[in-house]
Amino acid sequence: MGESLRYTFSKSERLTNVKLISSVFASTESHKSFPVIFIYRFMDLQGSSPFQVLFSVSKKKFKHAVDRNRIKRLMRESFRLQKPKFIEALGNRRLIGAFIYTNKEISDYNKIYQSIGKLIVYIKESNSKDKVEEI
């Protein structure tokens, strides 16, 4: 009938290498969509995954680990459900990035989902602009 999509977030898609993490945070490319900021860098990656991302919540704003874990869980779930759109937005490029939560209060799932969706649209638009500039 058709190819079924797998909405997963595997270990190969998680950014865990310390050198890559520091290079992401040294990057100047970022975009905000309240309450999430996405800092990213296009680069060649080893492996089959077209991207590696991490999710971060400030320990300064959320003292309790329970709250930080809850927010990261919401962000991961929002990203996981929108992953096919994210891969489509990347095209044939490879990316490493960090989703950083900036609000001082825990937002509801819908707000985080919309925010990550807007960031994916931004990546798609910036990717199409880069293709126009290369020609």
C-alpha atoms as one frame of an Amber mdcrd trajectory, in Angstrom:
protein
   0.000   0.000   0.000   2.407   2.643   1.163   5.457   3.247   3.206   4.635
   3.739   6.869   6.501   6.444   8.747   8.252   5.576  11.959   8.004   8.337
  14.500  11.046   7.472  16.575  13.921   9.348  18.144  16.787   6.871  18.070
  20.133   7.033  19.808  21.921   7.876  16.550  19.816  11.065  16.320  20.835
  12.307  19.775  23.743  14.701  20.070  26.080  13.295  22.731  29.626  14.076
  21.520  31.131  16.802  23.726  33.163  18.347  20.886  30.088  18.556  18.651
  28.028  20.052  21.473  30.610  22.776  22.041  30.729  23.491  18.298  26.931
  23.901  18.256  27.041  26.426  21.079  29.909  28.245  19.336  27.702  28.532
  16.242  26.096  31.848  15.376  23.097  30.383  13.564  19.987  30.346  15.711
  16.310  31.088  15.623  13.779  31.843  18.355  10.184  30.785  18.607   9.044
  31.369  22.153   9.531  29.386  24.401  12.223  27.485  22.428  15.474  28.616
  20.809  17.119  26.417  18.177  20.893  26.775  17.769  22.256  24.779  14.854
  25.125  24.179  12.517  25.244  22.458   9.149  28.119  20.001   8.901  29.089
  16.537   7.703  28.133  13.810  10.159  29.256  10.231  10.518  26.499   7.655
  10.332  23.178   7.302   8.591  21.154   9.957  10.417  20.826  13.352   8.657
  20.797  15.178  11.998  21.749  15.040  15.660  19.960  17.207  18.218  19.833
  17.721  21.962  17.262  19.251  24.291  18.252  21.544  27.141  16.507  23.275
  30.036  18.203  25.798  32.323  19.025  24.589  35.811  19.006  28.207  36.917
  15.339  28.680  35.965  14.118  25.228  37.040  15.758  24.086  40.254  13.979
  20.732  40.423  15.114  17.958  38.098  11.507  16.758  37.852  10.510  19.999
  36.134  13.513  19.979  33.775  12.849  16.366  32.814   9.162  17.094  32.201
   9.978  19.963  29.821  12.615  17.936  27.961  10.122  15.094  27.604   7.555
  17.483  26.113  10.133  18.897  23.680  11.338  15.445  22.601   7.774  14.259
  22.010   6.933  17.390  19.998  10.054  16.929  17.896   9.487  13.203  17.448
   6.020  13.745  15.982   7.330  16.413  13.588  10.512  14.566  12.620   9.388
  13.701   9.043   8.800  17.433   8.380  12.215  18.187   9.877  13.967  15.669
   7.631  12.101  17.082   4.627  13.145  20.611   5.640  16.802  19.583   5.744
  16.773  18.253   2.217  20.128  16.592   1.600  22.019  18.627   4.211  23.194
  17.352   7.591  22.727  19.288  10.798  23.612  19.294  14.479  21.531  21.417
  16.813  20.223  22.200  20.271  16.662  23.009  21.320  16.837  25.247  24.403
  13.801  26.016  26.543  13.731  29.680  27.666  10.439  30.250  29.502  10.423
  30.648  33.290   7.300  28.511  33.647   6.332  25.123  32.293   4.416  25.650
  29.042   1.718  23.292  27.889   2.371  20.702  25.197   0.533  22.587  22.425
   2.660  25.708  22.850   5.886  23.716  22.674   4.604  21.722  19.674   3.763
  24.923  17.766   7.090  26.486  18.669   9.088  23.532  17.360   6.892  23.486
  14.248   7.741  27.134  13.557  11.444  26.378  13.968  11.171  23.546  11.433
   9.478  25.904   8.959  12.313  28.391   9.514  14.922  25.706   8.762  13.052
  24.803   5.568  12.919  28.452   4.457  16.586  29.080   5.239  17.541  25.900
   3.401  15.620  27.010   0.291  17.265  30.460   0.443  20.701  28.822   0.599
  19.910  26.828  -2.543  18.941  30.014  -4.375  22.194  31.707  -3.334  24.307
  28.740  -4.541  22.934  29.006  -8.112
